[in-house]
């Protein structure tokens, strides 16, 4: 995991805490802590999902290129 991956997770945690405070201005420490953990984990899962989809697109593009090279049209 790179530094940018961790920064994304921290940003997710911060955004979740801010959202919890907007919903409940009197939110306690426990609520903010749970929101921070959920935001941190959620951002990590989202990044993993996006990376997986990007990898699949690259594989599909590579397979399409290989198919085009092996099947020349008249």
VMD Tcl script that builds the backbone (N, CA, C; Angstrom):
set m [mol new atoms 222]
animate dup $m
set s [atomselect $m all]
$s set {name element resname resid chain x y z} {
  {N N UNK 1 A 0.830 -1.171 0.000}
  {CA C UNK 1 A 0.000 0.000 0.000}
  {C C UNK 1 A 0.880 1.242 0.000}
  {N N UNK 2 A 0.552 2.136 -0.866}
  {CA C UNK 2 A 1.318 3.350 -0.959}
  {C C UNK 2 A 0.770 4.442 -0.074}
  {N N UNK 3 A 1.493 5.506 -0.064}
  {CA C UNK 3 A 1.108 6.655 0.750}
  {C C UNK 3 A -0.218 7.247 0.276}
  {N N UNK 4 A -0.435 7.262 -1.041}
  {CA C UNK 4 A -1.690 7.810 -1.562}
  {C C UNK 4 A -2.889 6.948 -1.173}
  {N N UNK 5 A -2.692 5.640 -1.099}
  {CA C UNK 5 A -3.782 4.762 -0.653}
  {C C UNK 5 A -4.186 5.102 0.776}
  {N N UNK 6 A -3.204 5.283 1.628}
  {CA C UNK 6 A -3.493 5.610 3.027}
  {C C UNK 6 A -4.127 6.996 3.142}
  {N N UNK 7 A -3.672 7.933 2.315}
  {CA C UNK 7 A -4.266 9.281 2.340}
  {C C UNK 7 A -5.736 9.225 1.942}
  {N N UNK 8 A -6.073 8.376 0.983}
  {CA C UNK 8 A -7.463 8.209 0.576}
  {C C UNK 8 A -8.316 7.654 1.692}
  {N N UNK 9 A -7.767 6.697 2.421}
  {CA C UNK 9 A -8.498 6.116 3.548}
  {C C UNK 9 A -8.705 7.146 4.652}
  {N N UNK 10 A -7.683 7.938 4.912}
  {CA C UNK 10 A -7.801 8.972 5.947}
  {C C UNK 10 A -8.835 10.011 5.537}
  {N N UNK 11 A -8.848 10.367 4.259}
  {CA C UNK 11 A -9.847 11.320 3.767}
  {C C UNK 11 A -11.255 10.741 3.929}
  {N N UNK 12 A -11.402 9.444 3.681}
  {CA C UNK 12 A -12.704 8.793 3.875}
  {C C UNK 12 A -13.136 8.840 5.326}
  {N N UNK 13 A -12.194 8.610 6.239}
  {CA C UNK 13 A -12.510 8.664 7.668}
  {C C UNK 13 A -12.924 10.074 8.071}
  {N N UNK 14 A -12.190 11.064 7.586}
  {CA C UNK 14 A -12.499 12.454 7.906}
  {C C UNK 14 A -13.883 12.839 7.374}
  {N N UNK 15 A -14.183 12.431 6.142}
  {CA C UNK 15 A -15.484 12.750 5.549}
  {C C UNK 15 A -16.614 12.095 6.328}
  {N N UNK 16 A -16.398 10.871 6.795}
  {CA C UNK 16 A -17.436 10.182 7.564}
  {C C UNK 16 A -17.687 10.865 8.907}
  {N N UNK 17 A -16.636 11.326 9.548}
  {CA C UNK 17 A -16.796 12.035 10.825}
  {C C UNK 17 A -17.539 13.350 10.595}
  {N N UNK 18 A -17.175 14.066 9.555}
  {CA C UNK 18 A -17.857 15.328 9.247}
  {C C UNK 18 A -19.337 15.085 8.958}
  {N N UNK 19 A -19.638 14.013 8.221}
  {CA C UNK 19 A -21.035 13.689 7.922}
  {C C UNK 19 A -21.794 13.346 9.198}
  {N N UNK 20 A -21.161 12.612 10.101}
  {CA C UNK 20 A -21.811 12.266 11.372}
  {C C UNK 20 A -22.108 13.529 12.180}
  {N N UNK 21 A -21.185 14.485 12.156}
  {CA C UNK 21 A -21.398 15.737 12.886}
  {C C UNK 21 A -22.516 16.567 12.260}
  {N N UNK 22 A -22.659 16.509 10.934}
  {CA C UNK 22 A -23.739 17.253 10.264}
  {C C UNK 22 A -25.098 16.646 10.610}
  {N N UNK 23 A -25.152 15.313 10.663}
  {CA C UNK 23 A -26.408 14.638 10.977}
  {C C UNK 23 A -26.780 14.843 12.439}
  {N N UNK 24 A -25.779 14.744 13.313}
  {CA C UNK 24 A -26.027 14.879 14.748}
  {C C UNK 24 A -24.953 15.783 15.347}
  {N N UNK 25 A -25.253 17.085 15.478}
  {CA C UNK 25 A -24.248 18.013 16.018}
  {C C UNK 25 A -23.790 17.658 17.438}
  {N N UNK 26 A -24.587 16.913 18.163}
  {CA C UNK 26 A -24.246 16.511 19.526}
  {C C UNK 26 A -23.635 15.108 19.568}
  {N N UNK 27 A -23.091 14.646 18.432}
  {CA C UNK 27 A -22.531 13.290 18.351}
  {C C UNK 27 A -21.406 13.124 19.366}
  {N N UNK 28 A -21.413 11.978 20.015}
  {CA C UNK 28 A -20.401 11.696 21.025}
  {C C UNK 28 A -19.136 11.119 20.412}
  {N N UNK 29 A -18.158 10.900 21.263}
  {CA C UNK 29 A -16.872 10.374 20.831}
  {C C UNK 29 A -17.014 8.981 20.210}
  {N N UNK 30 A -17.869 8.152 20.792}
  {CA C UNK 30 A -18.077 6.805 20.264}
  {C C UNK 30 A -18.655 6.858 18.850}
  {N N UNK 31 A -19.631 7.708 18.628}
  {CA C UNK 31 A -20.242 7.846 17.308}
  {C C UNK 31 A -19.219 8.316 16.296}
  {N N UNK 32 A -18.415 9.296 16.670}
  {CA C UNK 32 A -17.387 9.802 15.756}
  {C C UNK 32 A -16.321 8.738 15.472}
  {N N UNK 33 A -15.992 7.960 16.495}
  {CA C UNK 33 A -15.003 6.895 16.305}
  {C C UNK 33 A -15.497 5.820 15.356}
  {N N UNK 34 A -16.756 5.423 15.522}
  {CA C UNK 34 A -17.342 4.413 14.640}
  {C C UNK 34 A -17.421 4.958 13.217}
  {N N UNK 35 A -17.790 6.213 13.062}
  {CA C UNK 35 A -17.858 6.821 11.734}
  {C C UNK 35 A -16.472 6.860 11.090}
  {N N UNK 36 A -15.456 7.184 11.868}
  {CA C UNK 36 A -14.096 7.242 11.334}
  {C C UNK 36 A -13.633 5.875 10.855}
  {N N UNK 37 A -13.903 4.844 11.653}
  {CA C UNK 37 A -13.510 3.488 11.257}
  {C C UNK 37 A -14.264 3.053 10.007}
  {N N UNK 38 A -15.551 3.317 9.972}
  {CA C UNK 38 A -16.353 2.944 8.803}
  {C C UNK 38 A -15.883 3.678 7.557}
  {N N UNK 39 A -15.581 4.955 7.684}
  {CA C UNK 39 A -15.089 5.722 6.540}
  {C C UNK 39 A -13.737 5.242 6.060}
  {N N UNK 40 A -12.854 4.903 6.985}
  {CA C UNK 40 A -11.522 4.404 6.653}
  {C C UNK 40 A -11.624 3.082 5.900}
  {N N UNK 41 A -12.410 2.154 6.443}
  {CA C UNK 41 A -12.560 0.837 5.809}
  {C C UNK 41 A -13.316 0.954 4.482}
  {N N UNK 42 A -14.342 1.787 4.452}
  {CA C UNK 42 A -15.124 1.956 3.226}
  {C C UNK 42 A -14.300 2.533 2.086}
  {N N UNK 43 A -13.471 3.500 2.391}
  {CA C UNK 43 A -12.613 4.085 1.355}
  {C C UNK 43 A -11.620 3.058 0.840}
  {N N UNK 44 A -11.095 2.232 1.723}
  {CA C UNK 44 A -10.163 1.181 1.302}
  {C C UNK 44 A -10.830 0.174 0.382}
  {N N UNK 45 A -12.047 -0.242 0.727}
  {CA C UNK 45 A -12.788 -1.201 -0.105}
  {C C UNK 45 A -13.136 -0.588 -1.454}
  {N N UNK 46 A -13.502 0.679 -1.459}
  {CA C UNK 46 A -13.839 1.358 -2.711}
  {C C UNK 46 A -12.627 1.443 -3.627}
  {N N UNK 47 A -11.475 1.786 -3.072}
  {CA C UNK 47 A -10.247 1.836 -3.872}
  {C C UNK 47 A -9.911 0.467 -4.441}
  {N N UNK 48 A -10.074 -0.582 -3.652}
  {CA C UNK 48 A -9.797 -1.943 -4.126}
  {C C UNK 48 A -10.726 -2.320 -5.276}
  {N N UNK 49 A -11.990 -1.959 -5.141}
  {CA C UNK 49 A -12.952 -2.277 -6.182}
  {C C UNK 49 A -12.625 -1.542 -7.482}
  {N N UNK 50 A -12.251 -0.273 -7.373}
  {CA C UNK 50 A -11.907 0.510 -8.557}
  {C C UNK 50 A -10.657 -0.051 -9.225}
  {N N UNK 51 A -9.645 -0.405 -8.433}
  {CA C UNK 51 A -8.429 -0.988 -8.991}
  {C C UNK 51 A -8.722 -2.306 -9.684}
  {N N UNK 52 A -9.604 -3.112 -9.111}
  {CA C UNK 52 A -9.962 -4.399 -9.703}
  {C C UNK 52 A -10.635 -4.188 -11.050}
  {N N UNK 53 A -11.551 -3.227 -11.129}
  {CA C UNK 53 A -12.237 -2.949 -12.388}
  {C C UNK 53 A -11.269 -2.416 -13.442}
  {N N UNK 54 A -10.315 -1.582 -13.025}
  {CA C UNK 54 A -9.313 -1.081 -13.964}
  {C C UNK 54 A -8.464 -2.217 -14.514}
  {N N UNK 55 A -8.086 -3.153 -13.641}
  {CA C UNK 55 A -7.301 -4.309 -14.076}
  {C C UNK 55 A -8.092 -5.162 -15.059}
  {N N UNK 56 A -9.376 -5.349 -14.795}
  {CA C UNK 56 A -10.213 -6.137 -15.693}
  {C C UNK 56 A -10.337 -5.466 -17.055}
  {N N UNK 57 A -10.474 -4.145 -17.081}
  {CA C UNK 57 A -10.567 -3.424 -18.349}
  {C C UNK 57 A -9.275 -3.566 -19.144}
  {N N UNK 58 A -8.129 -3.485 -18.456}
  {CA C UNK 58 A -6.852 -3.632 -19.143}
  {C C UNK 58 A -6.701 -5.040 -19.707}
  {N N UNK 59 A -7.137 -6.056 -18.952}
  {CA C UNK 59 A -7.075 -7.430 -19.437}
  {C C UNK 59 A -7.982 -7.613 -20.647}
  {N N UNK 60 A -9.187 -7.040 -20.594}
  {CA C UNK 60 A -10.115 -7.147 -21.718}
  {C C UNK 60 A -9.544 -6.456 -22.952}
  {N N UNK 61 A -8.920 -5.300 -22.757}
  {CA C UNK 61 A -8.319 -4.588 -23.883}
  {C C UNK 61 A -7.157 -5.391 -24.460}
  {N N UNK 62 A -6.372 -6.015 -23.605}
  {CA C UNK 62 A -5.263 -6.847 -24.069}
  {C C UNK 62 A -5.760 -8.064 -24.823}
  {N N UNK 63 A -6.847 -8.677 -24.338}
  {CA C UNK 63 A -7.427 -9.829 -25.025}
  {C C UNK 63 A -8.006 -9.428 -26.370}
  {N N UNK 64 A -8.632 -8.267 -26.445}
  {CA C UNK 64 A -9.193 -7.796 -27.703}
  {C C UNK 64 A -8.073 -7.514 -28.703}
  {N N UNK 65 A -6.971 -6.944 -28.247}
  {CA C UNK 65 A -5.842 -6.655 -29.118}
  {C C UNK 65 A -5.249 -7.962 -29.646}
  {N N UNK 66 A -5.116 -8.963 -28.789}
  {CA C UNK 66 A -4.559 -10.258 -29.208}
  {C C UNK 66 A -5.485 -10.919 -30.217}
  {N N UNK 67 A -6.780 -10.811 -30.027}
  {CA C UNK 67 A -7.742 -11.390 -30.958}
  {C C UNK 67 A -7.677 -10.699 -32.305}
  {N N UNK 68 A -7.532 -9.387 -32.314}
  {CA C UNK 68 A -7.434 -8.633 -33.561}
  {C C UNK 68 A -6.175 -9.013 -34.332}
  {N N UNK 69 A -5.094 -9.263 -33.629}
  {CA C UNK 69 A -3.835 -9.610 -34.283}
  {C C UNK 69 A -3.855 -11.010 -34.872}
  {N N UNK 70 A -4.607 -11.929 -34.286}
  {CA C UNK 70 A -4.606 -13.305 -34.747}
  {C C UNK 70 A -5.673 -13.578 -35.797}
  {N N UNK 71 A -6.632 -12.700 -35.924}
  {CA C UNK 71 A -7.710 -12.885 -36.908}
  {C C UNK 71 A -7.742 -11.721 -37.893}
  {N N UNK 72 A -6.796 -11.672 -38.814}
  {CA C UNK 72 A -6.813 -10.570 -39.782}
  {C C UNK 72 A -7.996 -10.705 -40.714}
  {N N UNK 73 A -8.570 -9.574 -41.020}
  {CA C UNK 73 A -9.708 -9.589 -41.955}
  {C C UNK 73 A -9.181 -9.455 -43.366}
  {N N UNK 74 A -9.896 -10.024 -44.333}
  {CA C UNK 74 A -9.467 -10.087 -45.737}
  {C C UNK 74 A -9.079 -8.755 -46.193}
}
mol reanalyze $m
mol bondsrecalc $m
mol representation Tube
mol addrep $m
